[in-house]
Amino acid sequence: MPCPDAANDARDLAAVVSSHPEQGWSLLCNGVVLFDDDGELLPDGSVVRHHHTWLTPELVSR
């Protein structure tokens, strides 16, 4: 699966390129920082608090 664009609703399905569970965050291949508390930091500096409904690959491909 190609890396979803950071502006796409499926951005949280991107592959993890750097994981830091001890600090509570992961960097995704699209530049999004995904936090364990469900928040996100987008590459443009925008903050997404308490993410929308989690998507699964099956729902994205429909």
Sine and cosine of phi, psi and omega as CSV:
sin_phi,cos_phi,sin_psi,cos_psi,sin_omega,cos_omega
0.00,0.00,0.77,-0.64,0.05,-1.00
-0.93,0.38,0.35,-0.94,-0.01,-1.00
-0.94,0.33,0.88,-0.48,0.02,-1.00
-0.91,0.42,0.61,-0.79,0.03,-1.00
-0.88,0.48,0.54,-0.84,-0.02,-1.00
-0.89,0.45,-0.39,0.92,0.01,-1.00
-1.00,0.09,-0.18,0.98,-0.04,-1.00
-0.98,0.19,0.57,-0.82,0.06,-1.00
-0.88,0.47,-0.37,0.93,-0.01,-1.00
-1.00,-0.02,0.28,0.96,-0.07,-1.00
-0.85,0.53,-0.49,0.87,-0.03,-1.00
-0.97,0.25,-0.09,1.00,0.08,-1.00
-1.00,0.02,0.00,1.00,0.00,-1.00
-0.90,0.43,0.44,-0.90,0.01,-1.00
-0.93,0.36,0.60,-0.80,0.06,-1.00
-0.98,0.19,0.79,-0.61,0.05,-1.00
-0.97,-0.25,-0.34,0.94,0.04,-1.00
-0.46,-0.89,0.87,-0.49,-0.05,-1.00
-0.93,-0.37,0.73,-0.69,0.02,-1.00
-0.73,-0.68,0.93,0.37,-0.06,-1.00
-0.88,0.47,-0.47,0.88,0.01,-1.00
-0.93,0.37,-0.38,0.93,0.03,-1.00
-0.96,-0.28,-0.15,0.99,0.09,-1.00
1.00,0.07,0.46,0.89,0.02,-1.00
-0.49,-0.87,0.33,-0.94,0.06,-1.00
-0.66,-0.75,0.57,-0.82,0.09,-1.00
-0.99,-0.16,0.79,-0.61,-0.01,-1.00
-0.99,-0.10,0.30,-0.95,-0.05,-1.00
-0.89,0.46,-0.30,0.95,0.01,-1.00
-1.00,-0.08,0.13,0.99,0.04,-1.00
1.00,0.03,0.01,1.00,0.02,-1.00
-0.99,0.17,0.70,-0.71,0.15,-0.99
-0.99,-0.14,0.87,-0.49,-0.04,-1.00
-0.97,-0.25,0.85,-0.53,-0.03,-1.00
-0.99,-0.12,0.50,-0.87,-0.01,-1.00
-0.88,0.47,-0.41,0.91,0.00,-1.00
-0.99,0.11,0.19,0.98,0.06,-1.00
1.00,0.10,0.11,0.99,0.07,-1.00
-1.00,0.01,0.26,-0.97,0.00,-1.00
-0.64,-0.77,0.52,-0.85,0.15,-0.99
-0.88,-0.47,0.89,-0.46,-0.04,-1.00
-1.00,0.09,0.36,-0.93,-0.04,-1.00
-0.84,0.55,-0.45,0.89,0.00,-1.00
-1.00,0.09,0.07,1.00,0.01,-1.00
1.00,-0.05,-0.08,1.00,0.04,-1.00
-0.93,0.37,0.55,-0.83,0.02,-1.00
-0.95,-0.32,0.73,-0.69,0.12,-0.99
-0.91,-0.41,0.93,-0.36,0.00,-1.00
-1.00,-0.02,0.64,-0.77,0.06,-1.00
0.65,0.76,0.99,0.15,-0.11,-0.99
-0.73,0.68,0.38,-0.92,0.08,-1.00
-0.92,0.39,-0.13,-0.99,0.02,-1.00
-0.83,0.56,0.75,-0.66,0.02,-1.00
-0.92,0.39,0.70,-0.72,0.02,-1.00
-0.98,-0.18,0.46,-0.89,0.12,-0.99
-0.90,-0.44,0.40,-0.91,0.00,-1.00
-0.81,0.58,-0.54,0.84,-0.01,-1.00
-0.90,0.43,-0.62,0.78,-0.01,-1.00
-0.97,0.25,-0.51,0.86,-0.02,-1.00
-0.94,0.33,-0.59,0.81,-0.10,-0.99
-0.98,0.20,-0.11,0.99,-0.02,-1.00
-0.97,0.26,0.00,0.00,0.00,0.00
